[in-house]
Amino acid sequence: MDVEVDRCLDAKDPCGYFAVVYRAVTDRVRQGIADDEFDDGERMERFDVLFAQRYLDACAGWHAGTPIPDAWRLAFESGANGRHLVSQHLLLGINAHINLDLGVAAAAATEPGEVDELRDDFEKINDVLGELVDGMQDAIAAASPWTRWVDIAGLRFDEALVTFSLRRARADAWDFATELSRLPPAERLVREEQRDRDVTRLGQLIVRPGVPVRWMVNLARLRERHDLEGMLRSINP
């Protein structure tokens, strides 16, 4: 994770906004495991590693030119063209990692049909995310002062993006994990591919929202200054 953050800093890659936030999440989860905040620290560590590895594998595949989930490919392609707001880059990373990877990792961290054992610890992650929201919002506002007005006028870019309440997105991810846990391996893979297609379609709405909101996004971009180091300082003061 540190290597990816450093790479993004050196390359001024806007995909680094998600990397910085996600590294803070994994650090906080690791500390929670050490402090016995979870019911089963060993299982939570296994889950956290599987979850993080999905992101790291996507990063490695993107740089190597090998196949990766379409939802991640969309996020990385959008970072490469440099035409989007900081908040769009963050939402694209959240879309791929929460709406796709989280359910896959939760199902993989437990025995088939037994994902319910993870439920309480899974819910505790919501508190970890909540601790980081204020710092993330402050950093976005500093980099892109008009983003707040885009969010207000565009209902967070588009009606479809109301799903990006993190708590709601994680609840949906839990339902997906429960579904995967009950499927045999071959059917699980088919369902993951179908989910990837659905998540990618949602990501396309982030990249290209409806026309009125798109105008506001373009105006906000005129005032935006990308400051990945500033985001890093806000998340890890």
Long-range contacts (C-beta under 8 A, 24 or more apart in sequence): 1-26, 1-52, 1-56, 4-56, 4-59, 5-232, 8-228, 9-228, 9-229, 9-232, 12-226, 12-228, 13-79, 13-80, 14-79, 14-82, 14-84, 14-86, 14-89, 14-226, 14-228, 15-75, 15-76, 15-79, 15-89, 15-93, 16-228, 17-86, 17-89, 17-90, 17-93, 17-228, 17-231, 18-75, 18-89, 18-90, 18-92, 18-93, 18-94, 18-97, 19-93, 20-228, 20-231, 20-232, 20-235, 21-90, 21-93, 21-132, 21-136, 21-231, 21-235, 22-52, 22-55, 22-93, 22-97, 24-132, 24-235, 24-236, 25-128, 25-129, 25-132, 26-52, 28-128, 28-131, 28-132, 29-125, 29-128, 32-124, 32-128, 37-124, 38-121, 38-124, 39-120, 39-121, 40-117, 40-121, 43-109, 43-110, 43-117, 43-118, 43-121, 44-121, 46-109, 47-105, 47-106, 47-109, 47-118, 47-121, 47-122, 50-105, 50-108, 50-109, 51-97, 51-101, 51-102, 51-105, 51-106, 54-97, 54-101, 54-104, 54-105, 55-97, 55-101, 58-96, 69-96, 69-100, 69-196, 69-200, 70-196, 70-197, 70-200, 71-95, 71-96, 71-99, 71-100, 71-196, 71-199, 71-200, 71-203, 72-96, 74-200, 74-203, 74-204, 74-207, 75-203, 78-207, 83-221, 84-207, 84-217, 84-221, 85-144, 85-147, 85-150, 85-217, 85-220, 85-221, 85-224, 86-139, 86-140, 86-143, 86-144, 86-147, 86-224, 86-226, 86-231, 87-140, 87-144, 87-147, 87-150, 87-151, 88-157, 88-206, 88-207, 88-217, 90-136, 90-140, 91-157, 91-161, 91-164, 91-206, 92-203, 92-206, 92-207, 94-164, 94-166, 94-169, 95-164, 95-199, 95-202, 95-203, 95-206, 96-199, 96-203, 98-166, 98-169, 98-170, 98-173, 99-169, 99-172, 99-173, 99-195, 99-199, 99-202, 100-192, 100-195, 100-196, 100-199, 102-170, 102-173, 102-176, 102-177, 103-173, 103-174, 103-175, 103-176, 103-177, 103-179, 103-180, 103-195, 104-176, 104-177, 104-180, 104-192, 106-173, 106-174, 106-177, 106-181, 107-177, 107-178, 107-180, 107-181, 107-188, 110-181, 112-181, 112-182, 113-181, 113-182, 114-181, 115-177, 115-178, 115-180, 115-181, 116-178, 118-177, 119-174, 122-170, 122-174, 122-177, 125-170, 126-166, 126-167, 126-170, 129-166, 129-170, 130-166, 132-235, 133-166, 135-234, 135-235, 135-237, 136-231, 136-234, 136-235, 138-234, 139-227, 139-230, 139-231, 139-234, 139-235, 140-231, 142-227, 142-230, 142-234, 143-224, 143-225, 143-226, 143-227, 143-230, 143-231, 144-220, 144-221, 144-223, 144-224, 144-225, 145-223, 145-224, 146-216, 146-219, 146-220, 146-223, 146-224, 147-220, 147-224, 149-216, 149-220, 150-213, 150-216, 150-217, 150-220, 153-212, 153-213, 153-216, 154-209, 154-210, 154-212, 154-213, 154-216, 154-217, 157-205, 157-206, 157-209, 157-213, 157-217, 158-205, 158-206, 158-209, 158-210, 158-213, 160-202, 160-205, 161-202, 161-205, 161-206, 161-209, 163-202
